[in-house]
């Protein structure tokens, strides 16, 4: 269904429910340099994935999270019995209602202000 991860977050400050859930499509690329300049960067999705992310209305919102990494995996990933460490930055966007514009793939813009962190 194009969803890689379900994230739930609980906080007493939530006004409707004490827990919120979102669905996440995860992507990773080295084709965009880390720390992209400007207010946004372009990312191309297969139209089938975009249609699933853009569908509205939904009961659980969906977001796209793109991790920008260096080409060498050794520069951003460490995995072993003691833990998993990912380095570099993830950005997110909500594509609800986004139109398909390409024949097979569509390029979307992801704001660099939307860093995927504990406050996203």
N, C-alpha and C positions, 0 to 999 in steps of 0.2 A: 504494500500500500504506500510505499515511499516514506514511511515514518521509521526513523532509526531509534528514537528515544522518547520516552514519556518522562517529563519532569514535573514533580509536585513540590509545592512550597507552602508551608504553613506559617502563619503569623497572626498574632492577636489583633493586629491593626487592620486586617482584611475586613471589609464592611459587610459583605454578603455571606461569605463562607470562610471558615478558618483555614481552608486549604485551596490552592489554585493549581490546576494542572494544565500544561501545554504539551503539544506534540512537536517534535523537533526532527527536521531533515538535516543530517550532518553532511558537510562536504569539506574537502581539504584540497588545497592547490598550492603548487610552487610556481605557477605561471604568473602570479602577481607578486611583485616584490614586497617583502615585509615593510610595514609602516607606509602604506600607500599615501601618496600626496593628494591633497584636495579633500573635498567633503564627502566623496563617495568613490567606489570603484565598480567596475562592470564584472558581472559573472554570468556565464551562459549555462542555462539549464535545458535539458530535454523537455519538449513540450508536454510529454506525458507526466513528468514530475511537477511541472508548473501548474498544470490543470488541477492536480491533487492539492497543491499548496494554496491555490487561488480560490478554491471553492468557498462559496458563502451561501447562506449562513451555515455556521457550524456550532456545535455545542461545546467543543474543545478547540481552542485556537491552535493554529499551526504556525511555526516559524522556520525559516531557513537560517542555519548557522554555518558560516564559511570560515574555516581556519586557514590562515595564510602562513606558509612555512617556507624555510629555505629548501633548496633542492635536495641536499644531503639529509637523509633521515637521521643520521647521527647528531645533527645539529638541533633537532627538535624533539626527539623521542628517546626515552630511556625506559626499558621494561625489564623487570626481573622479579625474583621472589620477594624482595623487599618493598616493591611498589611499582607504580606506573607514573612517569612524569612526562607531561606534555609541555613544551615551551612554545612561545609566540602567541599571536593574538587571534581570537575568534570574534567575528562580527555577525550581527543578526539583523533580520528584517522580516516583517510580516507581509506576505504577498497576497493577502486576501483581496480578491477582486481584480488582481493584475491580469491584463489581457495577454493572450498569446499573440506574438507579432511575427515570428519567423515561421518558415515552412515546417521545419523539424525541431528547431531549437530557438529559444528566446533569450535575449540578453536582458538582465535586470540590473538595477543599480542598488548597491548596498552602502548605506551611510557609514562613514568611519567613526561617527559619534556613537554608534550603537555597538559598543563593546560588550560581548557576552560575558558577564561576570555575575557576581552574587546579587547585584541590583537590577540586572536586565530583566 
